[in-house]
C-alpha cells in the first residue's frame, strides 16, 4: 500500500456503460447539417457532473464516448450497496436516511433530480458513511430523452412518473427514498419475485390506498408487527415521503427538519466546527484517476473483462429488411437497453506504482521565496526527458501535480514560482488554473462575468452562430450542444465587454482552447481570454486593423530575413509574402491551424513569452518546411500551405524558444504592441517597413560586450552623410 495514498485506501472506481439513442439517418438539423449524435450531447452535458463535490455523493471522474453511441461512465465507487446489507437496526437505517437526504439536498440545490434511486445506488462505506451513486444519469441524458430506455427502478418510482411524460420534479426522489427506507425498516424486500408488469400494477394500485402507504406495504408483506414496533417519528418520516399527491409530499429540505433528524443536525454542526482545526492530506479523486490511467489503468479493458463490453460480428447487426424510407425490420438489438451492472475497480495498480513514495510527499515544503526545497525535487533526471515521456510518467506527474496544487493554493503570492515551474512543464490536470495564473487572472472573476449581458441579441450573433459549428468540431467536447452554448456565451460576453473592438472571424478559434480547459468554469475562460488578447493581439480586433496587421507581417518578414536570409530571399523572389499564409496564424495565435492537443503544448510556452514570441513560432514552422519551400515556386507554396503538412510541435516550440532568446528585443519591437515599456524612441521609420530589421544602440552594445567576435559592423551611409559626420 502506498503511504502517499494512505488516506485514500478505501477508494475504488466504478465503471458502467450504456448506449445513447441513435438519430434516424434521414433527419437533419435546422441548419441543414446532420444532427449531433446523442452520445456527444450526453458527453457535453455530463461535464457539469465532474464539478460536484459532496461527502454523500460519489465523485464523477470521466465520461468516455466510444463507438456506436456507447458511453462509459467512471465514478468513485467505495463500499458496498445498501441491498447487500441485511436486517439493519432502526437506528442505522435512520442514519442512512439522514445521509441520503444530505446528498439529495445538495443535488436539488444544483437543479438535479436523481430519478434512479435504489438500494443498488446507495453505497455504505467502511466507516458507515453513505454515498449516492449514479445520480447523474437522468441529467446527462436530458431527462431520458437521449436514450431508448426508461431511467427508473419501477418498484422505487413515484406513481406520477408512470402517469406523465413530463420532466420529473425533485419530489420523486422523496418517494424513492421513502420506499427504500420502508423496505429496510420492514427488514424484507417489498413485493419480491414479481414481474415488471405486476410491479407496475402494484405501484399504481397505491393510488387507491385507504390507509397510509407505509402501513399498507407492511400488511401486504406480512410484517405488520415489525411496523407497529417502530417509533412514531420514523413512521412520520416515511409517511411524509410516501404521499400519493406530489403537492402533499415533503421535499428533502422539509424532511430534514423533522424531529427524527434533530440530533444528527446538531452532531454535524459540532463536527464541522471541530474539523476546522484539522488538516488531513487527502488527494482528490480526479487526481488519483488521472494517475491510475498513467499507471496502466484502463476502464474499458476492465469492462471487457467483466463482459459489459462485447464485440459482435458485423453480420449480426444487418437487418432483414430495409424499405425505401429507411426503416429497418427484423433486428432485435438489446444493446439499447440499460445494463445495471457496475464494475468495481481497485486502485492497486496505482498504489504499487507509487509504493515507494513517502506520505510527506503530499505536502512539498516551500521557502519564503516560494522555492521548492531541494530534497523534495527528486525528479531532476525525469525533467530532462522529452515532454511526451514526462506526461506519461506516473511518479513524475504525481510530484508535479502535488507541487502545482500547493502553489495554486497560495496564488497570487506564488505567481513567480508558478511561472518558474511552468518553464519546465505543466501537468494536464492543472493546465487551466496554471494558464490563468500565467496571465495574471485574479479577483472576483465570477461576479464580473455574471454582470455582462450575454443574452441580448447583437448584430454579431449571426456570424457567431455560423462560426461555432465549424470551430474544432473534431473535439467531442466542443462539438456538443453544451460546448456550443458555452462558446456562444463567451464570444457574446467578449464582444459586449469590448465595445471598442469588433468580432473578427477567428475569435472563436482563439477562445476554444480556454473553453476546452475551463469547460465548467466559463468565468475563468473569459478572464483568460480578456487577458490574452491585450497581451498578444493588441488592436488586432479593431474595425480597421490593416495598419496593425501590416506592421506585424512586416516585422515577421524582417525576422525571417534576420535568421534565414536564403529563405527570405527565395520567398521574396517568388512573391510569396506572409499576407498569403500568416494572417490566420497570428490572428488566432495558431489555434486555427493546429489541433487542440498541439495548441495546448504550444501555448504552454507562448504564455511565458511576450507579444513577439508568436513571430518566432511562425518562423519555426517555416524552418520545418524549409526544404520544400526552397524548391517550390509560387503555386507549389500555395498548395503546401492550403494543406499544411504535419508539424512537430515539440521541435517547433524548442526552435522558437532558441531563436527568441538569441534575438535582440529591439528587432521584434512593434509600435502597436501593448507593452510600450521598452519603446525604442530613436527609430525614425515605421517598424517593419525595411527588408532587414534595425537594432537599438542598447542591444548593439550588449551584443558587442557579450560576444564581440560574433559582430560585424558595416557602415551603410552614403558619401555625403559620411563626410558630413566627419566635418
Helices and strands as residue ranges (DSSP letters): G 3-8, E 12-19, H 38-46, G 47-51, E 60-65, G 67-69, E 70-76, E 80-81, G 82-84, H 90-109, G 119-121, E 122-124, E 130-132, H 137-140, G 154-156, H 159-163, H 171-186, H 196-205, G 206-208, H 213-220, H 224-228, H 232-241, H 252-256, G 259-261, H 262-275, H 285-294, H 299-305, G 314-317, E 321-322, E 328-329, G 334-336, E 343-346, H 348-353, G 359-362, G 374-376, G 382-384, H 387-390, H 394-409, H 415-422, G 428-430, H 431-438, H 445-450, H 461-468, H 481-497, H 507-517, H 522-536, H 546-563, H 565-573, G 578-580, H 583-587, H 596-606, H 613-624, H 626-630, H 634-642, H 649-662, G 665-667, H 697-706, G 708-710, H 719-726
